[in-house]
């Protein structure tokens, strides 16, 4: 019989591969007496081989081929027996837990940890991957530091990831995925380590108990993924999701989902955004440009340095495409030349009947977006145009100078027949500076875009140097963003500017249209290289006729007639002059109608109040003492006041008629002058003059 007392023995692990040299555990005293003195199974096998075969085998039992093979067989058998025993232990534990008789005492948990940890090592060494995964999916007490080295040595990275995931070891789990992404490790059971890392970080970032540590961890590995040799796109998405998380959104929200910023929190977020932008710029400049786009479009950043850097980066990107790829420059030159020629051809085809044009050409940006094949260079140019038009927080002069000063830049004016490729960008910048004539000359002479020029002249006339006018209207920007792949974030983008605008109104529409007319008139002298003088004059005539027909309401007939050459045929102006005369005659007739309506209203009031006023009567004032109102040869100004005849103690008579008379006078009068009870006023809308005696209610209507 075994003794009942328990003794504590320190025994070495029974199998090789156990990392710790000694592991104390409790056993019965009787069992301890019969335990072998060897510290491991290998020592037991070696001792038995020496006892049975030495010195019969040469040179010795360790180096002899037969004993070496026998040693391997005995070790495998020992591992199989140990595995079978440990499986039975786990099965018994599961059955006890199901029946409710399982124990959770510390001693039993230590026993469970030994069983599960040794089983993991056995499965890893024998490459029993399915059994290993099944063990990890069940409740276990595995000691992770004990099995980590064994799993790495045997390439069981997926099992190690699962253990780290269960234990909450975020850093080590992400490091394993990082080695798999870089190709340092490989595991066929992890087919997409990038996707696994991104999903894990995204879920970590969306946890309800999210802390600043999780955010920093997400941003750290997002920056790691944004390296050019890895997956910058996924890293940028992950970083944006961490920045746009609800727990990090500052301020409150409108019903239309537009934020009302909090100045203090916005300052902190701007500092964080700038720090992240600095880190991204060092890793991947292209990703830094995309992150700035996110800050401007989605986070609504109003930092001028970010807007300025983004504008500069967009211009540099365009220059890189034009200078680095000759095919892009040729394609854009062909598009510009084709648009200019098609605009002139459309005008020439309408020269036989210039008063009514059959169709109107598209704006250049619409033509470019619809006819140019989809490519990164096309999206880069459209994105640059949309940003330059929408934002007002960058230094326009610096950006303009950057375009013009580019070495061998295609935007410099050339002496050949081709137009500058970035003329539309320059027109947008000139509009920001308020140089209206430069805008119109650039659009008409260099781009040939008369549609955009007319839209610019008839746009908003708000405060500021350019009156809020746009070379690319907001509706057109939205249409281009919707119809161009890759520009979905630019839909309905309104970038508010914090620049204080002047209270004075900008240049009136009529002034700009006259300026545009002058630009059209100067085309014949400045643009002779594209066609003959006769053809150019025909194009010029049709463009002017189209302008007069579409915007003639803002132009004066006399100014137009004096501006146009006397040699031009009269039928060019027939429609414009006819419409102008009709508008003038209509305005004159409308004034006469209003005058007669006012007269009729006055006579109607007189007719309805005549009998009432006659019954009201009047008060006769007697002459003052001294006879005539002449004293010392001077005429004294006497104010007629019916209240003189009343007693000072008696209040002035007030009845419904007097109240009605006063309200009637107020309704028909604008400039009132109450002096001595007399109301003198000029009627509204040029109506006849009314003289009203307040308390006597005497109404006199004078034409």
ZAMARGU-4260 file (C-alpha; in steps of 0.2 Angstrom, whole numbers, plus 5000, padded with zeros to 4 digits):
<rodrens>
0) 5000/5000/5000 | 5006/5017/4996 | 5009/5030/5010 | 4995/5043/5011 | 5007/5057/5015
5) 5011/5068/5000 | 5029/5073/4996 | 5035/5087/4984 | 5048/5080/4972 | 5057/5090/4959
10) 5059/5080/4943 | 5066/5084/4926 | 5053/5084/4912 | 5051/5066/4904 | 5053/5071/4886
15) 5066/5081/4877 | 5060/5098/4871 | 5054/5104/4888 | 5062/5121/4890 | 5063/5123/4909
20) 5076/5111/4917 | 5066/5107/4932 | 5047/5106/4937 | 5041/5103/4954 | 5025/5093/4957
25) 5016/5083/4971 | 5015/5064/4971 | 5012/5050/4984 | 5027/5045/4994 | 5025/5027/4989
30) 5026/5032/4970 | 5041/5043/4973 | 5051/5028/4980 | 5049/5018/4964 | 5052/5033/4952
35) 5068/5030/4941 | 5083/5040/4945 | 5085/5046/4927 | 5080/5064/4923 | 5072/5060/4906
40) 5066/5046/4895 | 5082/5047/4884 | 5093/5044/4899 | 5082/5029/4903 | 5083/5022/4886
45) 5102/5025/4885 | 5104/5016/4902 | 5095/5001/4896 | 5104/5000/4880 | 5121/5000/4889
50) 5114/4987/4902 | 5108/4975/4888 | 5121/4977/4874 | 5137/4983/4881 | 5151/4978/4878
55) 5144/4967/4864 | 5142/4981/4851 | 5157/4991/4845 | 5162/5004/4846 | 5148/5008/4859
60) 5130/5007/4861 | 5128/5026/4857 | 5137/5026/4840 | 5132/5008/4834 | 5120/5009/4820
65) 5108/4996/4827 | 5107/5004/4844 | 5104/5021/4836 | 5090/5015/4826 | 5083/5006/4841
70) 5084/5022/4852 | 5074/5031/4839 | 5060/5017/4839 | 5060/5017/4858 | 5058/5036/4859
75) 5044/5036/4846 | 5035/5022/4856 | 5037/5032/4872 | 5030/5048/4864 | 5015/5038/4858
80) 5012/5030/4875 | 5013/5048/4883 | 5002/5055/4870 | 4989/5041/4873 | 4990/5044/4891
85) 4988/5063/4890 | 4973/5061/4878 | 4964/5050/4891 | 4968/5063/4904 | 4960/5076/4893
90) 4945/5065/4889 | 4942/5061/4908 | 4943/5080/4911 | 4930/5084/4898 | 4918/5071/4904
95) 4920/5077/4922 | 4916/5095/4916 | 4901/5089/4907 | 4894/5079/4922 | 4898/5094/4933
100) 4911/5085/4944 | 4926/5095/4937 | 4938/5103/4949 | 4945/5121/4947 | 4957/5120/4962
105) 4975/5127/4959 | 4982/5110/4960 | 4971/5103/4946 | 4974/5118/4935 | 4993/5115/4936
110) 4990/5097/4931 | 4979/5103/4917 | 4992/5115/4911 | 5005/5101/4911 | 4994/5090/4901
115) 4989/5103/4888 | 5006/5110/4886 | 5015/5093/4883 | 5001/5088/4871 | 5004/5104/4861
120) 5023/5100/4860 | 5019/5082/4855 | 5007/5087/4841 | 5020/5100/4835 | 5034/5088/4834
125) 5024/5075/4825 | 5016/5087/4813 | 4999/5082/4819 | 4992/5099/4813 | 4973/5094/4814
130) 4975/5087/4832 | 4984/5103/4837 | 4970/5115/4829 | 4957/5104/4838 | 4966/5106/4854
135) 4967/5125/4852 | 4948/5126/4848 | 4944/5118/4865 | 4946/5125/4882 | 4964/5123/4887
140) 4977/5128/4900 | 4992/5129/4888 | 5007/5139/4895 | 5011/5150/4880 | 5030/5153/4884
145) 5033/5134/4885 | 5027/5130/4868 | 5031/5146/4858 | 5049/5140/4854 | 5043/5123/4849
150) 5030/5130/4837 | 5042/5141/4829 | 5055/5128/4826 | 5042/5116/4818 | 5034/5130/4807
155) 5017/5130/4816 | 5014/5149/4814 | 4996/5148/4812 | 4994/5139/4829 | 5005/5151/4837
160) 4995/5166/4830 | 4979/5157/4837 | 4987/5156/4854 | 4993/5174/4854 | 4975/5179/4848
165) 4967/5170/4863 | 4980/5176/4875 | 4978/5194/4869 | 4996/5196/4864 | 4993/5209/4851
170) 5011/5214/4848 | 5018/5197/4846 | 5003/5192/4835 | 5006/5207/4823 | 5025/5203/4823
175) 5021/5186/4817 | 5010/5192/4803 | 5024/5205/4798 | 5037/5191/4796 | 5024/5182/4785
180) 5021/5197/4775 | 5039/5201/4772 | 5042/5182/4767 | 5054/5179/4782 | 5042/5165/4787
185) 5029/5155/4777 | 5014/5145/4782 | 5002/5137/4769 | 4988/5139/4782 | 4989/5158/4782
190) 4985/5162/4764 | 4982/5181/4767 | 4992/5188/4781 | 4989/5206/4775 | 4970/5203/4776
195) 4972/5195/4793 | 4982/5209/4800 | 4970/5223/4793 | 4954/5214/4799 | 4962/5211/4816
200) 4968/5229/4818 | 4951/5236/4812 | 4942/5225/4824 | 4954/5231/4838 | 4950/5249/4833
205) 4932/5247/4834 | 4931/5238/4851 | 4919/5247/4864 | 4933/5247/4877 | 4945/5255/4865
210) 4960/5264/4873 | 4973/5276/4867 | 4985/5261/4867 | 4975/5252/4853 | 4974/5268/4843
215) 4993/5270/4844 | 4995/5251/4839 | 4984/5253/4824 | 4993/5268/4818 | 5010/5260/4821
220) 5006/5245/4810 | 4996/5256/4797 | 5012/5266/4794 | 5022/5249/4793 | 5010/5243/4779
225) 5011/5260/4770 | 5029/5256/4764 | 5030/5256/4745 | 5036/5237/4746 | 5021/5232/4756
230) 5003/5237/4753 | 5001/5256/4755 | 4983/5256/4750 | 4978/5245/4764 | 4988/5254/4776
235) 4981/5271/4772 | 4963/5263/4773 | 4968/5257/4791 | 4975/5273/4796 | 4960/5283/4790
240) 4948/5271/4799 | 4958/5274/4815 | 4957/5293/4813 | 4938/5293/4808 | 4933/5282/4823
245) 4918/5289/4832 | 4928/5290/4848 | 4940/5302/4840 | 4928/5313/4831 | 4928/5330/4839
250) 4913/5342/4840 | 4895/5338/4837 | 4885/5335/4821 | 4872/5343/4811 | 4857/5334/4805
255) 4865/5335/4788 | 4881/5326/4795 | 4892/5341/4794 | 4902/5344/4809 | 4903/5359/4820
260) 4921/5360/4825 | 4927/5363/4843 | 4942/5375/4842 | 4952/5366/4856 | 4949/5349/4850
265) 4952/5354/4832 | 4969/5361/4837 | 4974/5344/4845 | 4968/5334/4830 | 4977/5346/4818
270) 4993/5343/4828 | 4991/5324/4827 | 4987/5324/4809 | 5002/5334/4805 | 5013/5322/4815
275) 5005/5307/4806 | 5008/5316/4789 | 5026/5319/4793 | 5028/5300/4797 | 5019/5295/4781
280) 5029/5307/4770 | 5045/5299/4776 | 5039/5282/4772 | 5029/5285/4756 | 5026/5302/4747
285) 5012/5296/4737 | 5003/5289/4752 | 5006/5306/4760 | 4997/5315/4746 | 4982/5303/4748
290) 4982/5306/4766 | 4981/5325/4764 | 4967/5323/4752 | 4958/5313/4766 | 4962/5327/4778
295) 4955/5341/4766 | 4940/5332/4759 | 4933/5321/4774 | 4940/5329/4789 | 4938/5346/4783
300) 4955/5353/4788 | 4957/5371/4786 | 4976/5371/4790 | 4984/5383/4776 | 5000/5373/4776
305) 4991/5357/4772 | 4981/5365/4758 | 4997/5373/4752 | 5007/5357/4752 | 4993/5348/4744
310) 4992/5361/4730 | 5011/5360/4727 | 5011/5341/4727 | 4997/5341/4714 | 5006/5353/4703
315) 5022/5343/4705 | 5013/5327/4701 | 5006/5335/4685 | 5023/5341/4680 | 5030/5323/4683
320) 5018/5315/4671 | 5021/5328/4658 | 5040/5328/4659 | 5042/5309/4663 | 5031/5302/4649
325) 5031/5309/4632 | 5015/5301/4627 | 5005/5310/4640 | 5011/5327/4634 | 5007/5323/4616
330) 4990/5316/4621 | 4986/5332/4631 | 4992/5343/4617 | 4981/5334/4604 | 4966/5336/4616
335) 4969/5355/4618 | 4972/5357/4599 | 4957/5346/4595 | 4945/5356/4606 | 4951/5373/4600
340) 4949/5367/4582 | 4932/5360/4585 | 4926/5376/4594 | 4931/5386/4579 | 4923/5374/4567
345) 4907/5374/4576 | 4907/5393/4575 | 4912/5393/4557 | 4898/5381/4552 | 4885/5392/4560
350) 4892/5408/4550 | 4877/5407/4538 | 4865/5409/4552 | 4875/5416/4566 | 4860/5423/4575
355) 4854/5406/4581 | 4868/5393/4584 | 4862/5375/4583 | 4873/5369/4597 | 4884/5375/4610
360) 4902/5367/4613 | 4906/5358/4629 | 4917/5366/4642 | 4935/5361/4640 | 4936/5351/4656
365) 4920/5341/4651 | 4928/5338/4634 | 4944/5332/4642 | 4936/5321/4655 | 4924/5312/4642
370) 4937/5310/4628 | 4953/5306/4637 | 4956/5287/4641 | 4956/5283/4660 | 4973/5284/4667
375) 4982/5290/4683 | 4988/5306/4674 | 4970/5310/4669 | 4963/5308/4687 | 4978/5318/4693
380) 4974/5333/4682 | 4955/5333/4685 | 4958/5331/4704 | 4970/5346/4703 | 4958/5357/4694
385) 4944/5353/4706 | 4955/5357/4721 | 4962/5373/4714 | 4944/5379/4711 | 4936/5373/4727
390) 4950/5378/4740 | 4954/5396/4745 | 4967/5392/4758 | 4983/5390/4748 | 4994/5404/4741
395) 4988/5407/4723 | 5003/5417/4718 | 5016/5404/4723 | 5006/5390/4714 | 5005/5401/4699
400) 5023/5404/4699 | 5027/5386/4701 | 5018/5382/4685 | 5026/5395/4675 | 5043/5393/4682
405) 5044/5374/4679 | 5060/5370/4669 | 5055/5365/4651 | 5037/5366/4657 | 5023/5363/4645
410) 5014/5377/4653 | 5025/5390/4646 | 5018/5400/4631 | 5026/5393/4615 | 5028/5401/4598
415) 5021/5386/4589 | 5004/5382/4585 | 5001/5373/4601 | 4993/5381/4616 | 5000/5379/4634
420) 4993/5363/4641 | 4989/5370/4659 | 4980/5386/4653 | 4964/5380/4662 | 4974/5379/4678
425) 4981/5396/4676 | 4963/5403/4672 | 4957/5396/4689 | 4972/5404/4698 | 4969/5421/4689
430) 4951/5420/4695 | 4957/5418/4713 | 4968/5433/4711 | 4953/5443/4704 | 4962/5446/4687
435) 4946/5445/4676 | 4953/5451/4660 | 4967/5438/4662 | 4955/5424/4665 | 4944/5429/4650
440) 4960/5430/4638 | 4966/5413/4644 | 4949/5405/4642 | 4946/5412/4625 | 4963/5414/4617
445) 4972/5400/4624 | 4959/5386/4628 | 4945/5392/4616 | 4932/5389/4629 | 4919/5403/4626
450) 4906/5393/4636 | 4917/5394/4652 | 4921/5412/4649 | 4902/5417/4648 | 4898/5406/4663
455) 4912/5415/4673 | 4905/5432/4668 | 4887/5428/4673 | 4891/5419/4689 | 4889/5424/4707
460) 4893/5442/4711 | 4897/5441/4729 | 4909/5450/4740 | 4928/5448/4738 | 4940/5452/4724
465) 4933/5440/4712 | 4915/5441/4718 | 4914/5422/4721 | 4915/5418/4702 | 4921/5401/4697
470) 4929/5396/4681 | 4923/5378/4684 | 4905/5380/4692 | 4900/5369/4707 | 4888/5359/4697
475) 4900/5355/4683 | 4913/5349/4697 | 4900/5337/4704 | 4896/5330/4687 | 4914/5327/4683
480) 4917/5319/4700 | 4902/5307/4698 | 4907/5302/4680 | 4925/5299/4683 | 4932/5284/4691
485) 4942/5287/4706 | 4935/5304/4710 | 4920/5299/4720 | 4927/5308/4736 | 4925/5324/4726
490) 4906/5324/4725 | 4898/5339/4733 | 4914/5345/4740 | 4914/5363/4748 | 4930/5368/4755
495) 4926/5383/4766 | 4939/5397/4766 | 4943/5407/4782 | 4949/5422/4772 | 4940/5438/4776
500) 4931/5444/4761 | 4928/5463/4757 | 4911/5470/4760 | 4912/5478/4743 | 4903/5469/4728
505) 4914/5462/4714 | 4913/5468/4696 | 4896/5468/4689 | 4891/5455/4676 | 4888/5468/4663
510) 4906/5475/4665 | 4913/5458/4663 | 4902/5454/4648 | 4908/5470/4640 | 4926/5465/4644
515) 4923/5448/4636 | 4916/5456/4620 | 4932/5466/4619 | 4942/5450/4621 | 4932/5443/4607
520) 4935/5458/4596 | 4954/5457/4599 | 4955/5439/4593 | 4958/5443/4575 | 4973/5453/4579
525) 4981/5441/4591 | 4977/5424/4583 | 4982/5424/4565 | 4992/5408/4564 | 4977/5396/4566
530) 4968/5400/4550 | 4967/5414/4537 | 4961/5431/4541 | 4944/5429/4533 | 4940/5412/4542
535) 4946/5420/4558 | 4935/5435/4556 | 4920/5423/4552 | 4924/5414/4569 | 4925/5431/4578
540) 4908/5436/4571 | 4899/5421/4576 | 4907/5421/4593 | 4901/5439/4596 | 4884/5435/4589
545) 4882/5420/4601 | 4887/5431/4615 | 4875/5445/4611 | 4861/5433/4609 | 4864/5423/4625
550) 4869/5438/4636 | 4862/5453/4627 | 4851/5457/4643 | 4866/5463/4652 | 4873/5473/4637
555) 4869/5491/4631 | 4864/5493/4613 | 4874/5509/4611 | 4890/5502/4619 | 4889/5487/4608
560) 4886/5496/4591 | 4901/5508/4595 | 4912/5493/4599 | 4908/5483/4583 | 4917/5487/4567
565) 4906/5496/4554 | 4911/5484/4541 | 4902/5469/4549 | 4885/5464/4542 | 4869/5470/4550
570) 4861/5453/4551 | 4874/5449/4565 | 4865/5461/4576 | 4847/5460/4570 | 4842/5447/4584
575) 4851/5457/4598 | 4844/5474/4592 | 4827/5467/4590 | 4827/5459/4608 | 4834/5475/4615
580) 4821/5486/4608 | 4807/5474/4613 | 4814/5474/4631 | 4815/5493/4631 | 4797/5495/4624
585) 4791/5482/4637 | 4799/5492/4651 | 4791/5508/4645 | 4774/5500/4643 | 4775/5492/4660
590) 4779/5509/4668 | 4764/5516/4660 | 4753/5502/4666 | 4759/5504/4684 | 4756/5523/4683
595) 4738/5520/4678 | 4735/5506/4690 | 4741/5518/4704 | 4730/5532/4698 | 4715/5520/4697
600) 4719/5515/4715 | 4719/5533/4721 | 4703/5537/4712 | 4695/5522/4720 | 4700/5527/4737
605) 4693/5545/4734 | 4677/5538/4728 | 4674/5527/4743 | 4679/5540/4756 | 4671/5556/4748
610) 4654/5554/4757 | 4662/5550/4774 | 4674/5565/4773 | 4660/5577/4768 | 4649/5572/4783
615) 4664/5574/4794 | 4665/5593/4792 | 4679/5604/4796 | 4685/5617/4809 | 4686/5635/4804
620) 4700/5645/4813 | 4697/5663/4816 | 4710/5676/4812 | 4722/5681/4827 | 4721/5698/4835
625) 4729/5712/4825 | 4721/5709/4808 | 4733/5702/4795 | 4746/5690/4798 | 4759/5703/4793
630) 4771/5710/4807 | 4784/5723/4803 | 4782/5720/4784 | 4787/5702/4786 | 4776/5688/4782
635) 4775/5676/4797 | 4775/5657/4793 | 4759/5651/4801 | 4756/5632/4802 | 4738/5627/4800
640) 4733/5617/4814 | 4715/5612/4817 | 4720/5609/4836 | 4721/5628/4839 | 4702/5629/4840
645) 4701/5616/4853 | 4703/5618/4872 | 4720/5614/4879 | 4711/5603/4892 | 4701/5594/4879
650) 4710/5579/4870 | 4710/5579/4851 | 4695/5570/4844 | 4699/5552/4840 | 4687/5541/4832
655) 4686/5526/4819 | 4687/5538/4804 | 4703/5547/4810 | 4711/5530/4813 | 4706/5524/4796
660) 4712/5540/4788 | 4729/5538/4797 | 4731/5520/4792 | 4726/5524/4774 | 4739/5537/4773
665) 4752/5526/4780 | 4748/5512/4768 | 4750/5524/4753 | 4765/5534/4759 | 4783/5531/4761
670) 4792/5547/4767 | 4782/5554/4781 | 4784/5572/4788 | 4772/5576/4803 | 4772/5594/4806
675) 4758/5603/4814 | 4746/5589/4810 | 4749/5589/4792 | 4756/5573/4783 | 4765/5577/4766
680) 4771/5562/4756 | 4775/5555/4739 | 4766/5540/4734 | 4774/5523/4732 | 4779/5517/4714
685) 4778/5534/4707 | 4760/5537/4712 | 4752/5554/4713 | 4756/5565/4728 | 4745/5565/4743
690) 4742/5579/4755 | 4732/5573/4770 | 4725/5584/4784 | 4727/5573/4799 | 4712/5576/4810
695) 4700/5584/4798 | 4703/5570/4786 | 4704/5581/4770 | 4712/5571/4756 | 4718/5580/4741
700) 4725/5570/4726 | 4736/5580/4715 | 4743/5573/4698
</rodrens>
